[in-house]
Amino acid sequence: MDKKNLPNDLYDIIAALTLKNKEQFQDIVNVVINALKEKDQYTQGHSVRVIEFSVKIGHEIGLNEEDIRSLEIASVLHDIGKLGVPDKILKKPGRLTKEEYQIMQQHSANGEKLLDGIKNLEKYKKYIRAHHERYDGFGYPDGLKGNDIPLISRIIFVADTFDAMTSDRPYRKGLPIEAAIDELIKCSGTQFDPYVVEAFLNVLRKEQEELNKEAV
């Protein structure tokens, strides 16, 4: 990805940040979210929700504090490669052609490249690159399989897909939550890590139980 194609000098801003405290982490969140908002309103909102879902899964699984922080940051950055996708493809109000889809698929590898040479973000590159790898090995860009895919990437993939399924787009209505859950279960062990799916279903079930208690 060419630095000159990035809006608002995003490359230079991120490169200047460090991750020594929460305020600086929030700076990264704000920079990325604002940049994605300029690029595509849906991508911005989607990224925020993926952060929330991913962190909830991470806590359910029992990740330690350091891994939760890595999950947060990787979730923030997971779609940053979409800044290099042409608007006519990213904002297309309909299904992508095969060629367009191939260009869209490059966003995970492009996101990895964007972090090249950024000292405090280098460790997250592998998570960005692998967040569309499938548990059965038929994902992209490298066809990784099972536990060869970083756990953080497997978590983001479930959160990412669930939000994509349940979100409205100009060309289609989002699925009801129950239908999206059925799809996660159906694809558990093929598209998704069954351990991660089970954790996410536990999160959703607990949240529903809390809502039911509040309604009584």
N, C-alpha and C positions, 0 to 999 in steps of 0.2 A: 504494500500500500504506500502510495506516495504521500509524503508529509504535506505537500502543497495542496492536496485535495481535502484536507481536514478543515472543518469550519472552526472559526474563532480561535485559531492557533491552538487547537486542542492538544496536539502533540507536545508543544512547548510547555503548556500549563501542567499537564500530567507529569512531564519529566521533572518539573521543578518541585513537585510535592514529595513528601516523605511520609512514612506511616508510623511516626513515633507516638502519636496521641490521637484521641478520638476526634478532636477538632480537624486535624488534617485528613482523617478518614472521611469525615463529613464533607470536606472540600472536594475530595475525589468523587463522592456520590453526586454532589451538586454539579460539578463540571460535566460529568458523564451524562447525567439526566438532562441537563440543560442542552447539551449538544445533541442528544437524541431527540429532544423536543423540537429543536430547529430542523432536524432531518425528517422526523416522522412522529406525529402525535401518538399513534398507536404504539410504536416501539418504546417511547418514553414510559407510558403507563404500564406496558407489559413488563419492562425491566424492573419497575418498582414492585410489582406483584410477585415476580419471580424471586426477588430478594426475600420477601416476606415468607413465601412458601418454602424456599430452600432452607432458611434458618430454622423454621419450625421443624422441618424434617431432620435437620442436623441435631437439634436438641432431643428429638424423639429417639434418634439412634444412640444418643449419648456421646456425641463428639466432645472433645475437650475444648477449652476456651480458645486455644491457638487455632484449632481446626475450624471452629465456628467463625473466627475472624477471617480465616482464609476463604471460607465458604461465602461470607458476606462480600468480600472484595471481588472474588471470582464471579459472584452473581451480579454485582454492579457492572462488571466489565464484560459479561458474557456476550453481549450483542454489539460491542463497540465496533466490530468489523463491518457492521451494516452501514457505518458512515461512508464506506467506500463503494457501496452498492448504488448504481444509478437510480435516480428517483423514478424513472419510468418503469423500473422493475419493482423497487421497494414499495411504491405506492400504487401499483397497478390494481385497478378495481375488478379483478377477475383472476382466473387461474393462470399460472405461469406456463409458458411453453417449456419444452424440454431444455432448450438452450438457456432460457431465462432462469430456470430452476438451477441449472448447473452454475450460473453466475452467482445466484443467491447462496448456494452451498459454499462458496468460497469465503463467506463472511467469518467462519470460525478460524480458518487459517489466516485470514487477513487480520483478525483481532489479535492473534498470537504475534504476528509480525509487528503490529503497532507497538507492542511492549518491548521490542528489541532494544537493548541498551539502556532501559530505564531501570536503574539499580534496584529500587524498592518494589518493583512490580514484576521482575523477571520470574520469580517463583510461581506466579499465577498463569504463566503462558500455557503450560500443559493443560490446565483446566479449561482455559478458553478454547484451545484447539480441539479438545475432546468432548465438548458438551453436546455434540450431535452423534457421537458413537453409540451404536446399539449393542445391547447385551449379547445378541446372537452373532455379532460380527459384521452385520450388513449396514452399518452406519458410515459416516464420513467424518474427516477426510482420509483416515488411515485404516479403516476396517478393523479397529481393535475389538476384542471380544472379552466378555466376562470381567474378571477382576484385573485384566490388563488395562481396563479403563479406570482412571482415577476415581475414587469414591465420590469426591466432590463434583466431578463432572457427571457422574451417574445421578446424583441428587439434583443437580441443576436441570438435567434432561427431563426428569419427571416433572419438576415444577414448571419448567418452560412449556412442555407439551400440554400439561393440564390447563395452564392459563390460556394457551393458544386455542385449545378446544372450547373453552367456556367464554371466550371473548367475542363480542360482535365485531364484524368487519363489514366494510361497505358492500361486499359481494355475498355475504352469508351471515346468518344469525348464529350466535354462539350456542353450543350444546347446553342442555340443562346439566346441572352438577351430577345428577344421578347417572346420566348417559355417559358423561366423561369418566366417572368412576368405573362404570362397566367396561369402558374402553381400556382403562389402566389395567384392570384385572385381566381382561382378554389378552393383552399384550405383555403381561408380566412373564418374564422368563424368555421372551423373544426380543421385543423392542426394549423393555425396561428390566432393570435389576429387581427381582422379586422382593428382596430384602428392603429396598428403598420404597417400592410400591406399598408394601405392608406397613412401613413406618408412616407414610403419608396418609394412608387410609385410617390409621390409628389417630393421627392428628385431626383429620376431618371428623371422625366419629366423636372424639372428645369435645371438639368445638360444638358439634350438634347437641351433645348431651348438656353442655353448659347453656346453650340457647333454650333447650327444653326446660331446664331448671328455672331460668329467668322468666319463662312464659307462664309458669305455674303460679 
